[in-house]
Amino acid sequence: HRNIRLHEKVTGDLVHQRYKFGKLLGQGSSAAVYEATHKRSKLECAIKVIKKNGDMNDDESMATELEILKMVHHRYILNCHELFETPQCIWVVMELIRGGELLELLIEGGVYTERDAARAMKQAFLALSYLHSLGVVHRDIKLQNLLLTEKDRTSDLKVCDFGLSAQIPRADVDWGDKDAVKAYRGLSDKWGTPQYFAPEMLQKAYGPQVDLWSLGVVLFQLLVGRLPFNEPSNSELFRKIERS
């Protein structure tokens, strides 16, 4: 235990040596996000501080998320600059995004024009195409996980939050073959937000195509201002999705 505490202190000190912490941007039950500045380069960033809770499922999900963050780098994905980890805590240094969630902009400004929606969808699709080429299925595409760099509908969009994502062994499918990717059925767990579930996910055999369905739900929301399916119970909701 003494070694763990020492490791924690040394790593925490290293983070604070490199970065000047600013205001708290958000806080949840096990994580907090701070505005920060890299002391040497003066680069503005956000640092997510995650406290591990010892739950095996959470640890496994977190490990997958960290592996994906280390692997991806794309204009339309919230990129990770650095990672620090100890047995009890993780510090994730990320891009600083000031525009907030797509959901907030939709609530404040109303539905999108077809032109603005098309721009946002193109950026999200490029991000998903990149992720799928790496064998990553996001599994929780929704308005809350699409960020804007500025509070402006024409600013760049960023896909974020890989906490429910899955990695598929790339050898399982020819990722250059569109038909093979579309037909892939290598996952079975139901993860994500029910209103954004694809029919394939409810059939317990799916692949990257579920992200494209979820993106279609986002497009519907941007143009219409509501969810296409939003029933009071999951059983009713899933029946409608499967019949669609």
C-alpha positions in Angstrom: 0.0 0.0 0.0 2.9 2.3 0.7 4.3 1.8 -2.8 0.9 2.4 -4.3 0.5 5.7 -2.4 4.1 6.7 -3.4 3.3 5.9 -7.1 0.1 8.0 -6.8 2.0 11.0 -5.3 4.9 10.9 -7.8 2.6 10.6 -10.8 0.3 13.3 -9.5 3.2 15.6 -8.8 4.4 15.0 -12.4 1.1 16.0 -13.9 1.1 19.2 -11.8 4.7 19.9 -12.8 3.7 19.8 -16.5 0.3 21.4 -16.3 -1.2 24.4 -14.6 -4.7 23.5 -13.5 -7.5 26.1 -14.0 -11.3 26.1 -13.3 -13.4 23.0 -12.9 -15.3 22.3 -16.1 -17.5 19.4 -15.0 -17.7 16.7 -12.3 -19.3 13.3 -12.0 -19.3 10.5 -9.4 -15.9 9.2 -10.4 -14.3 11.9 -12.6 -13.7 15.6 -12.8 -12.6 17.7 -15.8 -10.4 20.8 -15.4 -9.2 23.5 -17.8 -5.4 23.4 -17.9 -2.4 24.9 -19.6 0.8 23.1 -20.5 3.5 25.1 -18.7 6.2 24.9 -21.3 4.2 25.1 -24.6 1.3 27.2 -23.2 -1.1 24.8 -25.0 -4.6 25.1 -23.5 -6.2 21.7 -22.8 -8.6 19.8 -20.6 -7.6 17.2 -18.0 -10.0 14.5 -17.0 -9.1 13.1 -13.6 -10.7 9.6 -13.1 -10.7 7.8 -9.7 -10.8 4.0 -10.1 -13.4 2.3 -8.1 -12.1 -1.3 -8.2 -15.1 -2.6 -10.2 -13.9 -5.2 -12.7 -16.4 -4.3 -15.4 -15.6 -0.6 -15.0 -11.9 -1.3 -15.1 -12.2 -3.4 -18.3 -14.3 -0.7 -20.0 -11.8 1.9 -18.9 -8.9 -0.1 -20.2 -10.6 -0.4 -23.6 -11.3 3.3 -23.7 -7.6 4.1 -22.9 -6.4 1.8 -25.6 -8.6 3.5 -28.1 -7.5 7.0 -27.0 -3.9 6.0 -27.4 -4.6 4.7 -30.9 -6.8 7.4 -32.5 -5.9 10.8 -33.9 -8.4 12.5 -36.3 -9.6 16.0 -37.0 -13.2 15.1 -36.0 -12.4 13.1 -32.9 -11.7 14.5 -29.4 -8.0 13.7 -29.3 -5.9 12.7 -26.3 -2.5 14.4 -25.8 -1.1 12.5 -22.9 -2.2 9.8 -20.4 -0.9 9.2 -16.8 -2.1 6.2 -14.8 -1.6 4.7 -11.4 -3.4 1.9 -9.7 -6.0 4.3 -8.3 -6.2 7.2 -10.7 -6.0 8.2 -14.4 -5.2 11.7 -15.8 -6.3 12.1 -19.4 -5.0 15.2 -21.1 -7.3 16.2 -24.0 -8.1 18.9 -26.5 -10.0 21.8 -24.9 -13.4 22.1 -26.6 -15.4 25.3 -25.9 -18.5 24.8 -28.0 -20.2 22.2 -25.8 -22.5 19.4 -26.8 -24.5 19.3 -30.0 -27.5 18.7 -27.8 -27.0 22.1 -26.1 -26.8 23.9 -29.4 -29.9 22.2 -30.7 -31.9 23.2 -27.6 -30.7 26.8 -27.7 -30.9 27.4 -31.4 -33.6 25.1 -32.7 -33.5 22.7 -35.6 -30.7 22.7 -38.2 -31.0 23.7 -41.8 -30.3 20.9 -44.2 -27.1 22.5 -45.2 -25.8 22.8 -41.6 -27.0 19.2 -40.8 -25.2 17.9 -43.9 -21.9 19.6 -42.8 -22.2 18.1 -39.3 -23.1 14.6 -40.6 -20.2 14.6 -43.1 -17.7 15.3 -40.2 -19.2 12.7 -38.0 -19.3 10.1 -40.8 -15.6 10.8 -41.6 -14.8 10.2 -37.9 -16.7 7.0 -37.8 -15.2 5.8 -41.1 -11.8 6.3 -39.5 -12.7 4.5 -36.3 -14.2 1.5 -38.2 -11.1 1.3 -40.3 -9.2 0.7 -37.0 -11.7 -1.9 -35.8 -13.4 0.4 -33.3 -17.2 0.4 -32.8 -18.2 3.5 -30.8 -21.7 2.1 -29.7 -22.9 5.3 -28.1 -23.2 7.9 -30.9 -25.7 10.5 -29.7 -26.0 14.3 -29.5 -24.3 14.4 -26.1 -21.2 12.6 -27.5 -20.8 15.0 -30.4 -19.0 18.2 -29.4 -18.4 21.5 -31.2 -15.1 23.3 -31.1 -17.0 26.7 -30.8 -20.6 27.7 -30.1 -21.3 28.0 -33.8 -23.1 25.6 -36.1 -20.4 25.9 -38.7 -17.5 25.0 -36.3 -15.9 21.6 -36.4 -17.6 18.6 -34.7 -15.7 16.1 -32.5 -16.8 12.6 -31.6 -16.0 11.9 -27.9 -16.5 9.3 -25.1 -15.3 5.8 -25.9 -16.4 4.4 -22.5 -18.8 1.9 -24.2 -16.7 1.3 -27.3 -15.5 -2.1 -28.5 -12.4 -3.2 -30.4 -12.9 -5.8 -33.1 -9.8 -7.8 -34.2 -9.1 -6.4 -37.6 -8.2 -9.8 -39.0 -11.9 -10.8 -38.6 -13.0 -8.8 -41.6 -11.6 -7.1 -44.7 -12.2 -3.4 -43.7 -11.6 -2.3 -47.3 -14.7 -4.3 -48.4 -17.8 -2.2 -47.8 -20.1 -5.2 -48.1 -18.0 -7.2 -45.6 -18.1 -4.4 -43.1 -21.8 -4.0 -43.5 -22.4 -7.7 -43.0 -20.1 -8.0 -40.0 -21.8 -9.6 -36.9 -19.0 -10.0 -34.4 -20.5 -8.3 -31.3 -23.4 -9.3 -29.1 -23.6 -7.1 -26.0 -26.3 -4.4 -25.8 -24.4 -1.2 -24.9 -25.3 2.4 -25.5 -28.4 4.6 -25.2 -31.7 2.7 -26.0 -33.2 5.4 -28.2 -30.2 5.2 -30.5 -30.1 1.4 -30.6 -29.9 -0.1 -34.1 -32.2 -3.1 -35.0 -29.0 -5.3 -35.3 -28.1 -4.6 -31.7 -31.4 -5.8 -30.5 -30.9 -9.0 -32.5 -27.7 -9.5 -30.5 -25.4 -9.8 -33.6 -23.9 -6.7 -35.0 -20.8 -4.7 -36.0 -19.8 -1.2 -37.0 -23.1 -0.6 -38.9 -24.9 0.2 -35.5 -22.9 3.5 -35.3 -24.4 4.5 -38.7 -27.9 3.9 -37.5 -27.2 6.0 -34.4 -25.9 8.8 -36.6 -29.1 8.6 -38.6 -31.1 9.1 -35.3 -28.9 12.2 -34.7 -29.6 13.5 -38.2 -33.4 13.1 -37.5 -33.1 15.1 -34.3 -31.1 17.9 -36.0 -33.8 18.3 -38.7 -37.0 17.5 -36.8 -36.1 18.5 -33.2 -37.1 15.2 -31.5 -36.1 11.5 -31.4 -37.7 9.2 -34.0 -38.5 6.6 -31.3 -39.1 7.7 -27.7 -41.6 5.3 -26.1 -42.2 5.2 -22.3 -40.9 1.6 -21.9 -37.9 -0.1 -23.5 -40.0 -3.0 -24.6 -42.3 -0.7 -26.7 -39.3 1.3 -27.9 -37.4 -1.8 -29.1 -40.5 -3.2 -30.9 -40.8 0.0 -32.9 -37.0 0.0 -33.7 -37.1 -3.6 -34.9 -40.2 -2.9 -37.1 -38.6 0.2 -38.7 
